[in-house]
Amino acid sequence: MALCTRQVSASEIARRIGVSRAVLYKWKDKIIGNSAYQTMRKHNEPSLEAERDALREEVARLNQEIRRRQMELDILKKAEEIIKKDPGISISHLNNREKTKIADALRQTYPLTELLHVLGLARSSYFYHRAALKAGDKYATIRTMLTDIFTVITSVMAIVACMRCSGMRGGRLSEKVVRRLMVEEQLVVSP
């Protein structure tokens, strides 16, 4: 029993009994076996400081996880609010322009680097789309002119009229661009 509880060394116990250490270990294996010996051994318990440090690390990790989950929730709410996406939409299904709009909206609440990481958006893409959003639509005046012309003329001649008007204003506009703008403005030519 003294060998299993180990208050002193095995050689000291063997000397007290008057046998060698090898004989002492053979007796132990024969009487109680290895599995019972493992349960009787003293197990090193972690110190309170180590346990406290481990718990603090766990609390810090969980707080960080809560913050990340809250950020994801805020991103999805903003996607629903700004972009009018369904509540069940995934962040991965958003395009870079939509992600940029969301990052701009939440930039006051969260650091930009964390937002870009969660959104999966490269920093260069963010600044590119941000500049493009600030620049606005370069065809805005032509769009209004196009709709005005289509209220008067609804035939094929409307396309030609738009191309000529844009030429008079100093910029040339191809038929391809005029047709694309017509599709975007949902203007249909009647034969």
RARA-V54922 format. One record per residue. N is the residue number from 1. RES is the residue in three letters. SS is DSSP state (~ for helix, > for strand, _ for the rest). D_LAST is the distance of its C-alpha to the last C-alpha in Angstrom with 1 decimal. Layout:
# RARA-V54922
n;res;ss;d_last
N;RES;SS;D_LAST
N;RES;SS;D_LAST
This chain:
# RARA-V54922
n;res;ss;d_last
1;MET;_;106.4
2;ALA;~;107.1
3;LEU;~;105.2
4;CYS;~;102.0
5;THR;~;102.1
6;ARG;_;103.1
7;GLN;_;105.0
8;VAL;_;106.8
9;SER;_;106.3
10;ALA;~;106.9
11;SER;~;109.8
12;GLU;~;111.6
13;ILE;~;111.2
14;ALA;~;112.5
15;ARG;~;115.5
16;ARG;~;116.4
17;ILE;~;116.4
18;GLY;_;118.1
19;VAL;_;115.6
20;SER;_;113.2
21;ARG;~;109.5
22;ALA;~;108.5
23;VAL;~;110.7
24;LEU;~;109.2
25;TYR;~;105.6
26;LYS;~;106.6
27;TRP;~;108.1
28;LYS;~;104.9
29;ASP;~;102.7
30;LYS;~;105.2
31;ILE;~;105.5
32;ILE;_;102.1
33;GLY;~;99.6
34;ASN;~;96.7
35;SER;~;94.2
36;ALA;~;96.6
37;TYR;~;97.6
38;GLN;~;94.0
39;THR;~;93.9
40;MET;~;97.2
41;ARG;_;96.4
42;LYS;_;95.5
43;HIS;_;91.9
44;ASN;_;91.0
45;GLU;_;89.1
46;PRO;_;86.6
47;SER;_;87.9
48;LEU;~;86.6
49;GLU;~;85.2
50;ALA;~;83.2
51;GLU;~;81.9
52;ARG;~;81.0
53;ASP;~;79.2
54;ALA;~;77.3
55;LEU;~;76.3
56;ARG;~;75.2
57;GLU;~;73.0
58;GLU;~;71.5
59;VAL;~;70.8
60;ALA;~;69.2
61;ARG;~;67.0
62;LEU;~;66.0
63;ASN;~;65.2
64;GLN;~;63.0
65;GLU;~;61.2
66;ILE;~;60.7
67;ARG;~;59.2
68;ARG;~;56.8
69;ARG;~;55.7
70;GLN;~;55.3
71;MET;~;53.1
72;GLU;~;50.9
73;LEU;~;50.7
74;ASP;~;49.7
75;ILE;~;47.1
76;LEU;~;45.5
77;LYS;~;45.7
78;LYS;~;44.0
79;ALA;~;41.3
80;GLU;~;40.7
81;GLU;~;40.9
82;ILE;~;39.0
83;ILE;_;36.4
84;LYS;_;36.1
85;LYS;_;37.1
86;ASP;_;38.8
87;PRO;_;42.6
88;GLY;_;43.2
89;ILE;_;41.4
90;SER;_;43.5
91;ILE;~;44.0
92;SER;~;43.2
93;HIS;~;39.6
94;LEU;_;38.8
95;ASN;_;37.2
96;ASN;~;39.1
97;ARG;~;37.1
98;GLU;~;37.8
99;LYS;~;41.5
100;THR;~;41.7
101;LYS;~;40.6
102;ILE;~;43.2
103;ALA;~;45.9
104;ASP;~;45.3
105;ALA;~;45.6
106;LEU;~;48.9
107;ARG;_;50.4
108;GLN;_;52.7
109;THR;_;54.1
110;TYR;_;54.5
111;PRO;_;55.3
112;LEU;~;52.3
113;THR;~;53.9
114;GLU;~;54.4
115;LEU;~;50.9
116;LEU;~;49.5
117;HIS;~;51.8
118;VAL;~;50.9
119;LEU;~;47.1
120;GLY;_;47.5
121;LEU;_;45.9
122;ALA;_;47.2
123;ARG;~;48.4
124;SER;~;46.4
125;SER;~;43.2
126;TYR;~;44.0
127;PHE;~;44.6
128;TYR;~;41.5
129;HIS;~;39.2
130;ARG;~;41.2
131;ALA;~;40.6
132;ALA;~;36.8
133;LEU;~;36.7
134;LYS;~;38.7
135;ALA;~;36.5
136;GLY;_;33.4
137;ASP;_;29.8
138;LYS;_;29.5
139;TYR;_;25.8
140;ALA;~;26.5
141;THR;~;26.0
142;ILE;~;22.8
143;ARG;~;21.5
144;THR;~;22.3
145;MET;~;20.8
146;LEU;~;17.5
147;THR;~;17.4
148;ASP;~;18.5
149;ILE;~;15.8
150;PHE;~;13.1
151;THR;~;14.9
152;VAL;~;14.5
153;ILE;_;11.2
154;THR;_;8.2
155;SER;_;5.8
156;VAL;_;6.9
157;MET;~;9.9
158;ALA;~;11.2
159;ILE;~;12.4
160;VAL;~;14.2
161;ALA;~;15.6
162;CYS;~;17.0
163;MET;~;18.6
164;ARG;~;20.1
165;CYS;~;21.4
166;SER;~;23.0
167;GLY;~;24.6
168;MET;~;26.1
169;ARG;_;27.6
170;GLY;_;29.7
171;GLY;_;27.9
172;ARG;_;25.4
173;LEU;_;22.6
174;SER;_;21.1
175;GLU;~;17.4
176;LYS;~;18.8
177;VAL;~;20.3
178;VAL;~;17.3
179;ARG;~;15.3
180;ARG;~;18.4
181;LEU;~;18.8
182;MET;~;15.3
183;VAL;~;16.3
184;GLU;~;19.7
185;GLU;_;18.4
186;GLN;_;16.0
187;LEU;_;13.0
188;VAL;_;9.6
189;VAL;_;6.5
190;SER;_;3.8
191;PRO;_;0.0
